[in-house]
Amino acid sequence: MEVFIKILQVITCFSLLVLVHEFGHFLFAKIFRTRVEKFYLFFNPWFSIFKFRIGETEYGMGWVPFGGYCKIAGMVDESMDKDQLKSEPKPWEYRSKPAWQRLLIIVGGVLMNILLAIGIYIGITCAWGDSYIKTEDVEPGFMFSEVAHEIGFRDGDKIISVGGEYVDNYLQVPATILLDEVREVQVERDGRPVTVTIDTKHIKSMLKDKEFISLRMPFVVGKVMPGGGAERAGLAAGDSLVAVDGVPMRWFDEFRTAFAGHKGDTASVTFVRGGERLTAEVPVSAEGQVGAYLAGTNLAAIYPISTRQYSFWEAIPVGCGRAFTSIGSYLKQLKLIVSPETEAYKSVGGIIAMGNFFPGEWNWLSFWQITALISIMLAVLNILPIPMLDGGHMVFILYEMITRRTPSDKFMERAQLVGMIIVFGIVILANGNDILKLIFK
């Protein structure tokens, strides 16, 4: 059921984004009285699930459930239909329109994706508001991953500034470090400020690290691993660990460190069960683990959650700001991807990665947040100056507007072919990464 819900969310999201994108081209084509021959959701090689005609345009749904297209008369596009170019240009064809009109027809798809993202962000802000834990409100400090430890962070560090700037939402700390190329993070450790310097050699590891920074949690047992040390010692779900070898502890990372000091041995663990304080000798594995999973914890009981609600009019500037911040962040991500030294291209994902964006159960807030983000991604990717993409067409039109020279039809055909090779190469890379991750995970 979880896989089905993810697939349903992916198809729903991409169907909406494709329809909105292609409608942008369609709308401006109609405004400038340019004939639209076909408007399709999904691709339809050989046959369509359904189709109908209204006026000059055939509308339909294809059977290949990815993408879609808006076929505009007199335009060399990914369909590579060259027959129409053998005749003299007709007044209703794309190639007969002034350059500025053709430019708007091309930009229409990207513009609509950005407007959709803005609309979604406004709606999210108005309906759900903001709820998050401020960095400055995390009094116990944070827990860090092994990668963060290698960089120089320590469990219990409080984040003061990242690159000299305060980051209000602690979840944005890793992204700020990566995207803004931050090399210094100031933390408070044992009551004094400490500067953690980030060497560029750690960037590759950070890109793969999903647990770089997290909130410190009490060690309440969620479940025990069959045959593990916790089960053999009699620990059970709901037990609250409070000490190791008589040393009082509260946070999960403190117990993790203590168990690491008892690898292959036993640790005397004190825990609370039903209000009663008990002690057990718990076998610790050679890896320093006891085979107990952390239980989910009510964050609001430990950390203050900042919440703000917005009226519709207040949500408009906030939603617009979020959309343009997302655009800037995604452009920075692309910069990382094309930098060979970061090896970020290995993290590029395809359909499976997109599916994993969505939760295993339907959640409207998550669905709209992810849809807005993918709409931004689609807009940015389409504006790249690659033939076949909207950005490639824009480059040729701008060249024409500047030089007063129109690229030949033969050049445009060859450019489309080159663009198809580049785009298919990116698709193969992305989905190939997905397959490799499935094989070697």
PESULRA-V670468 format. One record per pair of residues at least 12 apart in sequence whose ideal C-beta (glycine too) atoms are under 6 Angstrom apart, sorted by sequence separation. I is the first residue (numbers start at 1). J is the second residue. If there is no record, write none. Layout:
# PESULRA-V670468
<<I/J> <I/J>>
This chain:
# PESULRA-V670468
<<48/60> <49/61> <143/155> <26/39> <184/197> <268/281> <269/282> <357/370> <48/62> <49/63> <162/176> <221/235> <223/237> <241/255> <244/258> <141/156> <183/198> <266/281> <267/282> <141/157> <221/237> <141/158> <163/180> <266/283> <267/284> <39/57> <44/62> <221/239> <42/61> <43/62> <74/93> <75/94> <163/182> <265/284> <38/58> <39/59> <40/60> <41/61> <42/62> <73/93> <74/94> <162/182> <220/240> <35/56> <36/57> <43/64> <74/95> <19/41> <40/62> <42/64> <72/94> <219/241> <262/284> <264/286> <42/65> <162/185> <244/267> <245/268> <263/286> <43/67> <135/159> <161/186> <244/269> <259/284> <263/288> <42/68> <160/186> <41/68> <160/187> <243/270> <392/419> <40/68> <159/187> <160/188> <242/270> <260/288> <387/415> <388/416> <40/69> <259/288> <387/416> <157/187> <158/188> <241/271> <242/272> <39/70> <240/271> <259/290> <387/418> <388/419> <135/167> <157/189> <218/250> <239/271> <240/272> <387/419> <388/420> <38/71> <219/252> <386/419> <37/71> <134/168> <239/273> <135/170> <216/251> <217/252> <388/423> <36/72> <37/73> <219/255> <386/422> <132/169> <35/73> <174/212> <173/213> <252/294> <29/72> <153/196> <26/70> <152/196> <25/70> <22/68> <234/280> <330/376> <151/198> <233/280> <330/377> <22/70> <18/67> <233/282> <327/376> <18/68> <326/376> <330/380> <151/202> <232/283> <229/282> <11/65> <229/283> <229/284> <35/92> <147/205> <34/94> <230/290> <229/290> <230/291> <147/209> <229/291> <230/292> <228/291> <145/209> <148/212> <32/97> <145/211> <225/291> <145/212> <224/292> <32/101> <144/213> <223/293> <142/213> <143/214> <221/292> <222/293> <222/294> <143/216> <222/295> <220/295> <28/104> <29/105> <140/216> <28/105> <25/105> <28/108> <217/297> <350/430> <27/108> <349/430> <350/431> <353/434> <348/430> <352/434> <25/108> <24/108> <25/109> <349/433> <350/434> <24/109> <348/433> <349/434> <24/111> <21/109> <24/112> <20/112> <21/113> <20/116> <155/253> <143/253> <207/344> <204/342> <203/342> <204/343> <207/347> <179/329> <179/332> <137/304> <133/303> <133/305> <134/306> <131/305> <131/307> <130/308> <129/308> <129/309> <129/310> <126/310> <125/310> <126/312> <126/315> <125/315> <122/315> <125/318> <122/316> <125/319> <122/319> <121/319> <118/319> <121/322> <118/320> <121/323> <118/323> <117/323> <128/365> <124/368> <120/368> <121/372> <120/372> <117/372> <117/375> <116/375> <117/376> <113/375> <113/378> <114/379> <113/379> <110/379> <110/382> <110/383> <110/390> <109/390> <106/390> <106/393> <106/394> <103/397> <102/397> <99/397> <99/400> <99/401> <78/388> <85/409> <76/412> <76/416> <10/355> <6/355> <9/358> <6/358> <5/362> <2/360> <9/367> <13/371> <17/375> <17/378>>
